[in-house]
Amino acid sequence: MTDYKIEAAKAALGYIKPGQTIGLGAGTTVAHLVDMINSREDLASSLVLTSSSFKTTTKLAGYGLTIKSPSLLKHLDIYFDGCDQFDKELNALKSGGGIHTTEKILASMADEFILMGDEGKFAATFDNTYAVVIEILPQALQVVRHKLHSKYPDATIKLRMGDQKDGAVISDNGNLLADIKFTSPFDPQQLNTELKLIPGLVEHSLFYHMATKAIVAGENGIRIIEPVYKAG
């Protein structure tokens, strides 16, 4: 049986050129891409690599590849990452790892932000399968929750709690994480703007108009999808 994540990673490898600075996110497809980069010794030795993910960074370090912290970089040639779901405009939801703030920083540095995944990730419009994750300054927790409940009364807002510790999940930046689950479709542009206007809400996991293309693997092979924006 074909592993579509491996196929997507193979296609992604073809975009990487010697001497580039490459950003990598998290997930299985990214892990496959790291393995493939390492297998190309001449290419791997010429690259500078960075990641938003502790797990990915650890994997890169295990291979002895050249790594730089995101804080030392201001430009990437390409940023590769997966997502939970994306639409026709390549707006993407990344709701799992809770590292979306750093992921967005790296995506914003890149000449190209390329999504990778299987064809099941595509939806014409977001169908509320996945929550929108927000990162919140601890001192702003109550006011942010109040503003969200007032703005989206039908949505469920749940603070992430640790499974193996007593208390809330803390982000890499020392902040809190919460999931917003909507019961009806939302407009990505409107939601992106509204959430960014709430003081104390650091960042959210909707990547609005950031991706430049998506590499999608499926039964019919590899498709390269570019964003199709609504008229007007």
C-alpha positions as CSV (number, residue, x, y, z in Angstrom):
1,M,0.0,0.0,0.0
2,T,1.4,3.4,-1.0
3,D,2.3,5.7,1.9
4,Y,1.1,9.1,0.6
5,K,3.1,11.0,3.2
6,I,6.3,9.5,1.9
7,E,5.3,10.4,-1.7
8,A,4.6,14.0,-0.6
9,A,8.0,14.2,1.1
10,K,9.7,12.9,-2.1
11,A,8.0,15.6,-4.1
12,A,9.0,18.2,-1.5
13,L,12.7,17.2,-1.7
14,G,12.7,18.1,-5.3
15,Y,12.2,21.8,-4.4
16,I,15.3,22.0,-2.2
17,K,18.5,23.3,-3.8
18,P,22.0,23.2,-2.5
19,G,23.0,26.1,-0.3
20,Q,19.5,27.0,0.8
21,T,18.2,27.8,4.3
22,I,15.2,25.5,4.9
23,G,12.6,25.6,7.6
24,L,10.8,22.5,8.8
25,G,7.6,22.1,10.8
26,A,6.4,19.0,12.6
27,G,4.7,15.7,11.8
28,T,5.2,12.5,10.0
29,T,5.7,13.9,6.5
30,V,8.3,16.4,7.8
31,A,10.1,13.5,9.5
32,H,10.2,11.6,6.2
33,L,11.6,14.7,4.5
34,V,14.3,15.0,7.1
35,D,15.3,11.3,6.4
36,M,15.4,12.0,2.7
37,I,17.5,15.2,3.1
38,N,20.0,13.2,5.3
39,S,20.2,10.5,2.6
40,R,21.5,13.1,0.1
41,E,24.9,13.8,1.7
42,D,26.0,16.4,-0.8
43,L,22.7,18.3,-0.5
44,A,22.5,17.9,3.3
45,S,25.9,19.2,4.0
46,S,25.2,22.4,2.0
47,L,21.9,23.3,3.8
48,V,21.2,25.4,6.9
49,L,18.1,24.0,8.6
50,T,15.8,25.3,11.3
51,S,12.5,24.1,12.8
52,S,9.6,25.2,14.9
53,S,9.4,21.7,16.4
54,F,11.6,20.3,19.3
55,K,11.0,16.8,17.9
56,T,12.1,17.8,14.4
57,T,15.1,19.7,15.7
58,T,16.2,16.6,17.8
59,K,15.9,14.5,14.7
60,L,18.1,16.9,12.7
61,A,20.6,17.0,15.5
62,G,20.7,13.2,15.6
63,Y,21.8,13.2,11.9
64,G,24.5,15.9,12.6
65,L,22.9,18.3,10.2
66,T,23.6,22.1,10.3
67,I,20.9,23.7,12.5
68,K,20.3,27.3,13.4
69,S,17.8,28.6,15.9
70,P,14.9,30.6,14.4
71,S,16.0,33.6,16.5
72,L,19.2,33.8,14.5
73,L,17.5,33.9,11.1
74,K,15.6,36.5,9.2
75,H,15.1,34.7,5.9
76,L,14.2,31.2,4.7
77,D,14.2,30.0,1.1
78,I,11.4,27.5,1.9
79,Y,9.4,26.5,4.9
80,F,7.8,23.1,4.7
81,D,5.0,21.9,7.0
82,G,1.9,19.8,7.2
83,C,-1.5,20.8,8.4
84,D,-4.8,19.3,9.6
85,Q,-6.9,20.8,6.8
86,F,-6.6,23.4,4.1
87,D,-9.0,25.1,1.6
88,K,-8.9,26.4,-1.9
89,E,-7.0,29.6,-0.9
90,L,-4.5,27.4,1.0
91,N,-5.7,28.8,4.3
92,A,-4.5,26.1,6.7
93,L,-5.5,24.9,10.1
94,K,-2.7,23.5,12.3
95,S,-4.3,22.4,15.5
96,G,-2.3,19.6,16.9
97,G,1.0,20.5,18.3
98,G,0.3,24.0,19.8
99,I,3.5,25.4,18.2
100,H,1.7,27.5,15.6
101,T,3.2,30.8,16.9
102,T,6.8,29.7,15.9
103,E,5.5,28.0,12.8
104,K,3.9,31.3,11.6
105,I,7.1,33.2,12.4
106,L,9.1,30.8,10.2
107,A,6.4,30.8,7.4
108,S,6.5,34.6,7.4
109,M,10.3,34.5,6.8
110,A,10.1,32.2,3.8
111,D,10.1,33.0,0.1
112,E,7.9,29.9,-0.2
113,F,5.7,28.2,2.4
114,I,4.8,24.8,1.1
115,L,2.2,22.6,2.7
116,M,2.6,18.8,2.4
117,G,0.2,16.0,3.0
118,D,-2.3,13.5,1.6
119,E,-5.5,14.4,-0.4
120,G,-7.7,14.0,2.7
121,K,-6.4,17.2,4.1
122,F,-8.2,19.3,1.4
123,A,-11.7,20.7,2.0
124,A,-13.4,23.3,-0.2
125,T,-14.3,25.1,3.1
126,F,-13.4,24.4,6.7
127,D,-15.9,21.9,8.1
128,N,-15.3,22.4,11.8
129,T,-13.6,19.0,12.2
130,Y,-10.7,20.7,13.8
131,A,-10.5,23.4,16.5
132,V,-8.7,26.7,16.1
133,V,-6.0,26.8,18.7
134,I,-5.0,30.0,20.4
135,E,-2.0,30.9,22.5
136,I,-2.8,33.2,25.4
137,L,-0.7,35.3,27.8
138,P,-1.4,33.8,31.3
139,Q,-2.4,37.2,32.8
140,A,-5.0,37.7,30.0
141,L,-6.7,34.3,30.3
142,Q,-10.0,35.5,31.8
143,V,-10.4,38.6,29.7
144,V,-9.6,36.6,26.5
145,R,-12.1,33.9,27.4
146,H,-14.7,36.6,28.2
147,K,-14.2,38.3,24.8
148,L,-14.3,35.0,22.9
149,H,-17.5,33.9,24.6
150,S,-19.1,37.3,23.9
151,K,-18.0,37.2,20.2
152,Y,-18.7,33.6,19.5
153,P,-21.5,32.5,21.9
154,D,-22.1,29.2,20.1
155,A,-18.4,28.1,20.2
156,T,-16.8,25.9,22.8
157,I,-13.6,27.2,24.3
158,K,-11.5,24.7,26.2
159,L,-8.2,25.3,28.0
160,R,-5.7,22.6,27.2
161,M,-4.8,20.5,30.3
162,G,-1.9,18.2,30.7
163,D,-2.4,14.4,30.6
164,Q,0.8,13.6,32.6
165,K,0.9,16.7,34.8
166,D,-1.3,18.6,37.1
167,G,-2.3,21.8,35.4
168,A,-2.5,23.5,32.0
169,V,-0.4,22.7,29.0
170,I,2.3,25.4,28.7
171,S,3.5,26.5,25.2
172,D,7.1,26.7,24.2
173,N,6.8,30.4,24.9
174,G,5.5,30.0,28.4
175,N,1.9,30.7,27.5
176,L,-1.5,28.9,27.8
177,L,-3.2,27.1,24.9
178,A,-6.9,26.8,24.3
179,D,-9.1,25.2,21.6
180,I,-12.0,27.0,20.0
181,K,-14.5,24.6,18.4
182,F,-17.0,26.3,16.2
183,T,-20.5,24.8,15.5
184,S,-21.0,26.7,12.2
185,P,-18.6,27.6,9.3
186,F,-16.4,30.7,9.9
187,D,-15.0,33.1,7.4
188,P,-11.2,32.7,7.5
189,Q,-10.5,36.4,6.7
190,Q,-12.9,37.7,9.3
191,L,-11.8,35.2,12.0
192,N,-8.1,36.0,11.3
193,T,-8.7,39.7,11.9
194,E,-11.0,39.3,14.9
195,L,-8.7,37.1,16.8
196,K,-5.6,39.2,16.2
197,L,-7.5,42.2,17.6
198,I,-7.9,40.7,21.1
199,P,-5.2,41.9,23.5
200,G,-3.4,39.1,25.3
201,L,-4.2,36.6,22.5
202,V,-0.7,35.9,21.2
203,E,-1.5,34.0,18.0
204,H,-3.9,31.5,16.5
205,S,-3.6,28.3,14.4
206,L,-5.4,29.5,11.3
207,F,-2.7,30.3,8.6
208,Y,-4.5,32.8,6.5
209,H,-3.1,33.5,3.0
210,M,0.4,32.3,4.0
211,A,1.0,29.2,2.0
212,T,2.2,29.6,-1.6
213,K,1.6,26.0,-2.7
214,A,0.6,22.6,-1.4
215,I,2.1,19.2,-2.4
216,V,-0.8,16.6,-2.1
217,A,-0.3,12.9,-2.6
218,G,-3.2,10.6,-3.4
219,E,-4.4,7.7,-5.5
220,N,-3.8,9.7,-8.7
221,G,-0.2,10.6,-7.8
222,I,1.2,14.0,-6.8
223,R,-0.8,17.3,-7.3
224,I,0.7,20.7,-6.8
225,I,-2.0,23.1,-5.7
226,E,-1.7,26.9,-5.8
227,P,-4.1,29.2,-4.0
228,V,-7.3,30.2,-5.8
229,Y,-8.5,33.4,-4.2
230,K,-12.1,34.7,-4.3
231,A,-12.8,37.5,-6.7
232,G,-12.9,40.9,-4.9
